[in-house]
Amino acid sequence: MISQLYLIFLAYLIGSIPFGVILSFYFTEIDIQQEGSHNIGATNVTRLTGRKLGALTLLGDALKGMLTVLVSFSIMQSTWGISLVALAVFLGHCFSVFLLFKGGKGVAVAFGDFLALAPGAALLAMAVWLVVFFRTRRASLGALIAAPGMILFMVLIPPYRQYVPLAVVMVSILIWRHKENIERLKEGLES
């Protein structure tokens, strides 16, 4: 039991590592929390520092979700335990202890989580994101459409149904974290 609680806490700390902030400042001395959209995720990093650091941020954020969940399979005894680990790493990213409980919107970490938990649904959701992004050039719109779509894919693919409650919670938080993007999309001001 103690090792399981420790893993949940450790998952939160791993999720809290702000790869976008670290990479941007180390390589360019840009504080992405003060520039652009002020978000710590790959989209803002790409806009401010270029595709290479944006891709590294995306990879780091996705891997912290995926690898943490994969480790949980060998320690946790239940679907709920594994779900708590996945949620902890996601919440760590969104509310990082290292950034005074501020953080990213959680798209890449959620993708990493579900790449480990429900790979088919995650890849279908990524395909939806790519279609929306390449048609509209709006990363946020892609996320806002792909995330609920992933829940649908999970419902339709029986082995993934056990993680639908987790997906509903995470997608709800993800959409809430995009509230400013939603307002800008309504006004036609989203970059």
KEROLUM-6576 format. One record per residue: residue number from 1; x, y, z of N, C-alpha, C in turn. Coordinates in steps of 0.2 Angstrom, whole numbers. Atoms other than C-alpha are relative to their C-alpha. Layout:
(site NUM (X Y Z) (X Y Z) (X Y Z))
...
end
This chain:
(site 1 (4 -6 0) (0 0 0) (4 6 0))
(site 2 (-4 -6 0) (14 12 4) (3 1 -6))
(site 3 (-3 -1 6) (23 9 -12) (-5 3 -5))
(site 4 (5 -2 4) (7 12 -21) (-2 8 1))
(site 5 (1 -7 -2) (4 29 -12) (6 4 -2))
(site 6 (-6 -3 2) (22 33 -15) (0 1 -8))
(site 7 (0 -1 7) (20 30 -34) (-5 5 -2))
(site 8 (5 -5 2) (5 41 -35) (3 7 1))
(site 9 (-4 -6 -2) (15 55 -26) (6 1 -5))
(site 10 (-6 -1 5) (30 52 -37) (-3 2 -7))
(site 11 (3 -1 7) (19 52 -53) (-2 8 0))
(site 12 (1 -8 -1) (13 70 -47) (6 4 -1))
(site 13 (-6 -3 0) (31 75 -45) (3 0 -7))
(site 14 (-3 1 7) (36 68 -62) (-4 4 -5))
(site 15 (4 -5 4) (21 77 -70) (1 7 1))
(site 16 (-1 -7 -2) (26 93 -62) (7 3 -4))
(site 17 (-6 -2 4) (43 93 -72) (-2 4 -6))
(site 18 (2 -4 6) (40 108 -84) (5 0 -6))
(site 19 (-5 1 5) (50 102 -99) (0 6 -5))
(site 20 (0 -6 4) (45 117 -109) (4 6 3))
(site 21 (-3 -6 -4) (51 130 -96) (7 -2 0))
(site 22 (-7 2 0) (67 120 -94) (4 1 -7))
(site 23 (-3 0 6) (71 118 -112) (1 7 -3))
(site 24 (0 -6 3) (67 135 -118) (5 5 4))
(site 25 (-5 -5 -4) (77 144 -104) (7 -3 -1))
(site 26 (-7 3 0) (92 132 -105) (3 2 -7))
(site 27 (-3 -1 6) (94 134 -124) (-1 7 -3))
(site 28 (1 -6 3) (87 151 -128) (-1 6 5))
(site 29 (1 -5 -5) (85 160 -111) (-6 4 -1))
(site 30 (7 -3 0) (67 164 -115) (-4 -3 5))
(site 31 (4 2 -5) (55 163 -101) (-7 -1 -3))
(site 32 (6 1 4) (40 155 -110) (-6 2 5))
(site 33 (5 -2 -4) (29 159 -95) (-2 8 0))
(site 34 (1 -8 0) (31 178 -98) (-1 2 -8))
(site 35 (1 -2 7) (30 177 -117) (-5 -4 -4))
(site 36 (5 3 4) (18 172 -131) (-7 -1 4))
(site 37 (6 2 -4) (3 163 -123) (1 -1 7))
(site 38 (-2 1 -7) (12 161 -107) (-1 -8 2))
(site 39 (1 7 -1) (8 142 -108) (7 -4 0))
(site 40 (-6 4 0) (22 129 -104) (0 -5 -5))
(site 41 (0 6 5) (17 117 -118) (3 1 -6))
(site 42 (-4 0 7) (24 113 -135) (-2 5 -5))
(site 43 (2 -5 5) (13 125 -145) (4 7 2))
(site 44 (-3 -6 -1) (20 140 -136) (7 0 0))
(site 45 (-8 1 0) (38 133 -135) (1 1 -8))
(site 46 (-2 0 7) (37 130 -154) (-1 8 -3))
(site 47 (1 -7 3) (30 148 -158) (6 5 2))
(site 48 (-5 -4 -2) (44 156 -147) (7 -2 -1))
(site 49 (-7 2 1) (59 145 -150) (1 -4 -6))
(site 50 (-1 5 6) (56 134 -165) (-2 -7 1))
(site 51 (2 7 0) (51 117 -170) (4 -5 4))
(site 52 (-4 5 -4) (65 108 -162) (-1 -1 7))
(site 53 (2 0 -8) (62 113 -144) (-7 -1 1))
(site 54 (7 2 -1) (44 112 -147) (-1 -8 0))
(site 55 (0 7 1) (46 94 -153) (2 -4 6))
(site 56 (-3 3 -6) (57 90 -138) (-5 1 6))
(site 57 (5 -1 -5) (44 98 -126) (-6 -5 -1))
(site 58 (6 5 1) (30 87 -134) (2 -7 2))
(site 59 (-3 6 -2) (41 72 -132) (1 -1 7))
(site 60 (-1 1 -8) (46 75 -114) (-7 0 3))
(site 61 (6 0 -3) (28 79 -109) (-4 -7 -1))
(site 62 (3 7 2) (21 63 -118) (3 -5 4))
(site 63 (-3 6 -3) (34 52 -111) (-1 0 8))
(site 64 (1 1 -7) (32 57 -93) (-7 -3 2))
(site 65 (6 3 -2) (14 52 -94) (0 -8 -2))
(site 66 (0 7 2) (17 36 -104) (4 -5 4))
(site 67 (-5 5 -4) (32 29 -94) (-2 -1 7))
(site 68 (3 1 -7) (24 33 -77) (-5 -5 0))
(site 69 (5 4 0) (9 24 -82) (2 -8 -1))
(site 70 (-3 7 1) (19 9 -89) (3 -3 6))
(site 71 (-3 2 -6) (28 8 -73) (-5 -2 5))
(site 72 (5 1 -5) (12 8 -63) (-3 -7 -1))
(site 73 (3 6 2) (6 -8 -72) (3 -6 4))
(site 74 (-3 5 -4) (19 -18 -62) (-1 1 8))
(site 75 (1 -1 -7) (15 -10 -45) (-7 0 2))
(site 76 (7 -1 -2) (-3 -6 -45) (-4 -6 -1))
(site 77 (4 7 0) (-16 -20 -41) (-7 1 -4))
(site 78 (6 -1 2) (-31 -12 -49) (0 5 -6))
(site 79 (1 -5 5) (-38 -2 -64) (0 7 4))
(site 80 (1 -6 -3) (-42 12 -51) (7 3 2))
(site 81 (-7 -2 -2) (-24 12 -44) (4 3 -6))
(site 82 (-3 -3 6) (-17 14 -62) (-3 6 -2))
(site 83 (3 -6 2) (-30 27 -66) (2 6 5))
(site 84 (-3 -5 -5) (-24 37 -50) (7 2 -2))
(site 85 (-7 -2 2) (-6 36 -56) (-1 5 -7))
(site 86 (0 -4 7) (-11 43 -74) (-3 6 2))
(site 87 (3 -6 -2) (-22 56 -66) (5 5 4))
(site 88 (-5 -3 -4) (-8 61 -54) (5 3 -5))
(site 89 (-5 -3 5) (5 64 -68) (-3 5 -4))
(site 90 (4 -6 4) (-8 74 -78) (-1 6 4))
(site 91 (1 -6 -4) (-12 85 -63) (6 3 2))
(site 92 (-6 -3 -2) (6 87 -59) (2 5 -6))
(site 93 (-1 -4 6) (8 94 -77) (-4 7 0))
(site 94 (4 -5 0) (-7 105 -75) (1 5 6))
(site 95 (0 -4 -6) (-4 111 -58) (7 -1 4))
(site 96 (-6 2 -2) (15 110 -56) (2 3 7))
(site 97 (-2 -3 -7) (22 111 -38) (7 4 -1))
(site 98 (-6 -4 1) (38 118 -46) (-1 7 -3))
(site 99 (2 -6 3) (28 132 -54) (-5 4 4))
(site 100 (5 -3 -5) (18 137 -39) (-7 -2 -2))
(site 101 (6 3 2) (4 126 -45) (-4 3 -6))
(site 102 (2 -1 7) (3 133 -62) (2 -5 -5))
(site 103 (-3 5 4) (6 123 -77) (-3 0 -7))
(site 104 (2 1 7) (1 117 -95) (-7 -2 0))
(site 105 (7 2 1) (-15 112 -102) (-1 -8 0))
(site 106 (0 8 -1) (-11 93 -102) (-1 -4 -6))
(site 107 (2 4 6) (-14 88 -120) (5 -5 -1))
(site 108 (-5 5 1) (3 79 -122) (1 -5 5))
(site 109 (0 5 -5) (3 71 -105) (-6 -4 0))
(site 110 (6 4 1) (-15 65 -108) (2 -5 -5))
(site 111 (-2 4 5) (-9 58 -124) (5 -6 2))
(site 112 (-5 5 -2) (6 49 -116) (-4 -5 5))
(site 113 (4 5 -5) (-6 42 -102) (-4 -5 -4))
(site 114 (5 5 4) (-18 35 -115) (4 -4 -5))
(site 115 (-3 4 4) (-5 29 -126) (2 -7 3))
(site 116 (-2 6 -4) (0 17 -112) (-7 -4 2))
(site 117 (6 3 -3) (-18 14 -106) (-5 -3 -6))
(site 118 (5 2 6) (-28 13 -123) (3 3 -6))
(site 119 (-4 -3 6) (-16 15 -137) (-4 1 -7))
(site 120 (4 -1 6) (-29 12 -151) (-4 6 0))
(site 121 (4 -6 -1) (-40 26 -144) (4 6 -1))
(site 122 (-5 -5 0) (-25 37 -142) (2 2 -7))
(site 123 (-2 -1 7) (-19 35 -160) (-5 2 -4))
(site 124 (5 -3 4) (-36 38 -167) (-2 7 2))
(site 125 (1 -7 -3) (-38 54 -156) (6 4 -4))
(site 126 (-5 -4 3) (-21 59 -163) (-1 1 -7))
(site 127 (2 -1 7) (-27 56 -181) (-5 6 -1))
(site 128 (5 -5 0) (-42 67 -177) (3 7 1))
(site 129 (-4 -7 -1) (-30 81 -170) (3 2 -6))
(site 130 (-4 -2 6) (-19 80 -185) (-5 3 -6))
(site 131 (5 -2 5) (-34 82 -197) (-3 7 1))
(site 132 (2 -7 -1) (-41 97 -188) (5 5 0))
(site 133 (-6 -5 1) (-24 105 -186) (2 2 -7))
(site 134 (-3 -2 7) (-19 104 -204) (-6 3 -4))
(site 135 (5 -4 3) (-36 110 -209) (-1 7 2))
(site 136 (2 -7 -3) (-38 125 -197) (7 3 2))
(site 137 (-6 -3 -3) (-20 128 -191) (-1 2 7))
(site 138 (1 -2 -7) (-27 129 -173) (1 -7 4))
(site 139 (-1 5 -4) (-19 117 -161) (-5 -1 5))
(site 140 (5 0 -6) (-31 121 -147) (-7 -3 -3))
(site 141 (6 3 3) (-46 117 -159) (1 -8 -1))
(site 142 (-1 7 1) (-38 100 -163) (-1 -4 7))
(site 143 (0 3 -7) (-36 96 -144) (-7 0 2))
(site 144 (7 -1 -2) (-54 102 -141) (-5 -5 -3))
(site 145 (4 5 4) (-61 90 -154) (3 -7 1))
(site 146 (-3 7 -1) (-49 75 -152) (-1 -3 7))
(site 147 (0 2 -7) (-50 74 -133) (-7 -4 1))
(site 148 (6 4 -1) (-69 70 -132) (-1 -6 -5))
(site 149 (0 5 5) (-67 60 -148) (4 -7 3))
(site 150 (-3 5 -3) (-55 49 -138) (-4 -4 5))
(site 151 (4 4 -4) (-68 45 -125) (-5 -4 -4))
(site 152 (5 4 4) (-80 39 -139) (4 -6 -3))
(site 153 (-4 6 2) (-66 28 -146) (1 -5 5))
(site 154 (-1 4 -5) (-63 21 -129) (-6 -4 2))
(site 155 (7 3 -1) (-82 17 -127) (-1 -6 -5))
(site 156 (2 5 6) (-82 8 -144) (5 -6 0))
(site 157 (-5 5 0) (-66 -2 -141) (0 -4 7))
(site 158 (1 3 -7) (-71 -14 -126) (6 -1 5))
(site 159 (-5 0 -5) (-54 -17 -118) (2 7 3))
(site 160 (-2 -7 -3) (-52 2 -115) (-6 3 4))
(site 161 (6 -3 -4) (-69 4 -107) (1 1 7))
(site 162 (-1 -1 -7) (-62 2 -90) (3 6 2))
(site 163 (-3 -6 -1) (-53 18 -92) (-4 6 -2))
(site 164 (4 -6 2) (-67 29 -98) (-2 5 6))
(site 165 (1 -5 -6) (-71 36 -80) (7 5 0))
(site 166 (-7 -4 0) (-52 42 -80) (0 5 -6))
(site 167 (0 -4 6) (-54 49 -98) (-5 6 1))
(site 168 (5 -5 -1) (-70 59 -93) (3 5 4))
(site 169 (-3 -5 -5) (-61 67 -78) (5 4 -4))
(site 170 (-6 -3 3) (-45 71 -88) (-3 5 -6))
(site 171 (3 -4 6) (-55 78 -104) (-3 6 3))
(site 172 (4 -6 -3) (-66 89 -93) (5 5 3))
(site 173 (-5 -4 -2) (-50 96 -85) (3 4 -6))
(site 174 (-3 -2 6) (-42 98 -102) (-4 6 -3))
(site 175 (5 -5 3) (-57 107 -109) (0 7 5))
(site 176 (0 -5 -5) (-58 118 -93) (7 4 -1))
(site 177 (-7 -4 0) (-39 123 -95) (0 3 -7))
(site 178 (0 -3 6) (-43 128 -113) (-6 6 -1))
(site 179 (6 -5 0) (-57 141 -108) (2 6 -4))
(site 180 (-2 -7 3) (-47 156 -114) (1 -2 -8))
(site 181 (-1 2 7) (-43 147 -131) (-7 0 -3))
(site 182 (7 1 2) (-62 143 -132) (-3 7 -2))
(site 183 (2 -7 1) (-66 162 -130) (3 3 -6))
(site 184 (-3 -3 6) (-53 167 -143) (-2 -4 -6))
(site 185 (3 3 6) (-60 154 -155) (-6 3 -2))
(site 186 (6 -3 1) (-77 161 -153) (0 7 -3))
(site 187 (-1 -6 3) (-71 178 -157) (5 1 -6))
(site 188 (-4 0 6) (-60 173 -171) (7 2 1))
(site 189 (-6 -3 -2) (-44 178 -162) (6 -5 2))
(site 190 (-5 5 -2) (-35 162 -159) (5 -1 -5))
(site 191 (-6 0 5) (-18 161 -166) (1 -7 -3))
end
